[in-house]
Structures are given as C-alpha cells and as structure tokens.
Amino acid sequence: MLRTLFRFFAVLVCSTAIITSGTAFTHAARRPPRHFPPTNFPPTNSTQTNFPPTNAPQAPLIVVQTATAMIPNNAAQDLAATCPAGRIATGGGGAIGPGGIAGGFITTTGPFPATNNPTGWHVIAANASGVTQPLTAWVLCIRS
C-alpha cells in the first residue's frame, strides 16, 4: 500500500513538473515563419524566376455530380451519378423525397463499377409513400 502511494505521488510530481516547465506546451511557443514584405518577395537571392501566373485557371480538385429521377409510388429505382472523364469517384450518397419522407427507403448505395477506380455512385431506393417522390444520387469526383 505504501509503495503504491509513493508511486502515485512520484507520477503526480513528475507530471506537474513537466506541465509547469513548458515542455508539454512547446508547440504553442513556436514562432510564425519569417514574413517577407511585398517589396522583398521573392527574396533577391532566389534563383527561381519563372513563377506561374497567379490568374491561371485551374480545374477544381473535387467535383460533385448529381442525378435526379422520379420514383412512382410502390416502385423501386436504381439511379447513378457519374464522374466526368478523367476523374474517379471517392464517395457519394443519395436521398429520397425533399429531406426524407415516411415510406421512402434507400436500400443500397455504393460506388460503381466495383473496382479500384470507380467512376460513379449508384443508389437503389423504394417508394411506398403514397405519391411519386424524387430520388437524388450524388458522387464526389477527383482527378485521376
């Protein structure tokens, strides 16, 4: 019992010493990187002179594609959203009705084709709500 109490006290003292010495918080004391005023950027000793233009258009990293179809009452439908050429799917999803409805069910959702480089996302849903409902599928695409 005395040995356990001594170990607890030793751990408490060591922990307090580390916290109060600043060792545990050294990341907070880091200095920001050196600032170059606009008149001195890039530094004059820089050897790189061919900077890309700042107004050059670049394709977005992530593109979201959607597809929407109407599902009649008491029916099911498979809907797919596909990526543009040169892009692969990294995720996706689907929704039935305007923000979810009673009687609407998404039964399956996933990438297609089921390979290492899917190019779309499909959603299978059933509608038993009593009225025709919209089904929306979306896919997140990145450059391949």
VEXDREN-2710 file (C-alpha; in Angstrom, 1 decimal):
% VEXDREN-2710
k/r/px/py/pz
1/MET/0.0/0.0/0.0
2/LEU/2.8/2.4/0.9
3/ARG/4.7/1.5/-2.3
4/THR/1.6/2.3/-4.4
5/LEU/1.0/5.6/-2.7
6/PHE/4.7/6.5/-3.3
7/ARG/4.4/5.6/-7.0
8/PHE/1.3/7.7/-7.3
9/PHE/3.0/10.7/-5.6
10/ALA/6.1/10.3/-7.9
11/VAL/3.9/10.3/-11.0
12/LEU/2.0/13.3/-9.8
13/VAL/5.2/15.3/-9.0
14/CYS/6.8/14.4/-12.4
15/SER/3.6/15.3/-14.3
16/THR/3.3/18.6/-12.5
17/ALA/7.0/19.4/-13.3
18/ILE/6.6/18.7/-17.0
19/ILE/3.4/20.7/-17.3
20/THR/4.7/23.7/-15.4
21/SER/8.1/23.7/-17.1
22/GLY/6.5/24.3/-20.5
23/THR/7.8/21.1/-22.1
24/ALA/4.3/19.8/-22.7
25/PHE/3.4/23.1/-24.4
26/THR/6.4/23.9/-26.6
27/HIS/4.3/23.7/-29.7
28/ALA/2.3/26.8/-28.6
29/ALA/5.5/28.8/-28.4
30/ARG/6.6/28.3/-32.0
31/ARG/7.3/31.4/-33.9
32/PRO/5.5/32.1/-37.2
33/PRO/7.5/31.8/-40.4
34/ARG/9.6/34.9/-41.5
35/HIS/7.5/37.4/-43.2
36/PHE/8.8/39.0/-46.5
37/PRO/7.4/42.5/-47.1
38/PRO/5.9/42.8/-50.6
39/THR/8.9/44.8/-51.8
40/ASN/11.3/41.9/-50.8
41/PHE/9.3/38.9/-52.1
42/PRO/10.6/36.7/-53.5
43/PRO/14.0/37.2/-51.8
44/THR/16.6/38.8/-54.1
45/ASN/18.9/35.7/-53.7
46/SER/16.2/33.5/-55.2
47/THR/17.2/31.6/-58.3
48/GLN/13.7/30.8/-59.4
49/THR/12.4/33.4/-61.9
50/ASN/9.6/31.5/-63.7
51/PHE/6.7/31.9/-61.3
52/PRO/3.4/30.6/-62.7
53/PRO/0.8/33.4/-63.3
54/THR/-1.4/33.9/-60.3
55/ASN/-4.5/34.2/-62.5
56/ALA/-4.0/30.9/-64.3
57/PRO/-7.3/28.9/-64.3
58/GLN/-7.1/25.5/-62.5
59/ALA/-9.6/22.7/-62.5
60/PRO/-11.2/22.2/-59.1
61/LEU/-9.8/19.3/-57.1
62/ILE/-13.2/17.9/-56.2
63/VAL/-16.3/17.9/-58.4
64/VAL/-19.8/17.0/-57.2
65/GLN/-22.1/15.5/-59.8
66/THR/-25.8/14.8/-59.2
67/ALA/-28.6/12.9/-60.9
68/THR/-32.3/13.1/-60.1
69/ALA/-35.3/10.9/-61.1
70/MET/-38.9/10.5/-60.0
71/ILE/-39.9/7.2/-58.3
72/PRO/-43.6/6.3/-58.7
73/ASN/-45.5/5.1/-55.6
74/ASN/-44.9/1.4/-54.8
75/ALA/-41.9/1.2/-57.1
76/ALA/-38.1/0.9/-56.8
77/GLN/-35.4/2.5/-58.9
78/ASP/-31.6/2.3/-59.4
79/LEU/-30.1/5.7/-60.1
80/ALA/-26.5/6.6/-60.9
81/ALA/-24.4/9.8/-60.8
82/THR/-21.2/9.6/-62.9
83/CYS/-17.9/11.4/-62.9
84/PRO/-16.7/13.5/-65.8
85/ALA/-14.0/11.9/-68.0
86/GLY/-10.6/11.8/-66.3
87/ARG/-12.0/11.6/-62.8
88/ILE/-12.7/8.8/-60.3
89/ALA/-15.3/8.5/-57.5
90/THR/-14.2/8.9/-53.9
91/GLY/-17.6/8.9/-52.3
92/GLY/-21.3/9.6/-52.8
93/GLY/-24.8/9.2/-51.4
94/GLY/-28.4/9.7/-52.1
95/ALA/-31.7/11.0/-50.8
96/ILE/-35.4/10.3/-51.4
97/GLY/-38.0/13.0/-51.2
98/PRO/-37.5/16.6/-50.1
99/GLY/-35.4/16.0/-47.0
100/GLY/-36.6/12.5/-46.2
101/ILE/-40.1/11.1/-46.2
102/ALA/-42.2/8.4/-44.5
103/GLY/-42.4/5.4/-46.7
104/GLY/-39.2/6.1/-48.7
105/PHE/-36.3/3.7/-48.3
106/ILE/-32.7/3.7/-49.7
107/THR/-31.9/0.0/-49.9
108/THR/-28.4/0.2/-51.5
109/THR/-25.8/2.8/-52.1
110/GLY/-22.2/2.4/-53.3
111/PRO/-19.5/3.0/-55.9
112/PHE/-19.7/1.5/-59.4
113/PRO/-18.1/-0.3/-61.1
114/ALA/-16.9/-2.1/-58.0
115/THR/-13.2/-1.9/-59.0
116/ASN/-10.2/0.1/-57.7
117/ASN/-11.2/3.0/-59.9
118/PRO/-14.9/3.6/-59.7
119/THR/-16.3/6.3/-61.9
120/GLY/-19.8/6.8/-60.4
121/TRP/-22.1/6.2/-57.5
122/HIS/-25.4/4.3/-57.5
123/VAL/-28.4/4.5/-55.2
124/ILE/-31.3/2.0/-55.2
125/ALA/-34.5/3.2/-53.4
126/ALA/-38.0/2.1/-52.9
127/ASN/-41.1/4.4/-52.6
128/ALA/-44.1/3.4/-50.5
129/SER/-45.1/6.9/-49.5
130/GLY/-48.4/7.1/-51.5
131/VAL/-47.1/9.7/-54.0
132/THR/-44.3/10.0/-56.6
133/GLN/-41.1/11.2/-55.0
134/PRO/-37.7/12.5/-56.3
135/LEU/-34.6/10.3/-55.9
136/THR/-31.2/12.1/-56.0
137/ALA/-27.8/10.5/-56.2
138/TRP/-24.5/12.3/-55.9
139/VAL/-20.9/11.5/-56.4
140/LEU/-17.6/13.2/-55.3
141/CYS/-15.0/13.0/-58.0
142/ILE/-11.3/13.8/-58.0
143/ARG/-8.7/14.0/-60.8
144/SER/-7.3/10.6/-61.6
END
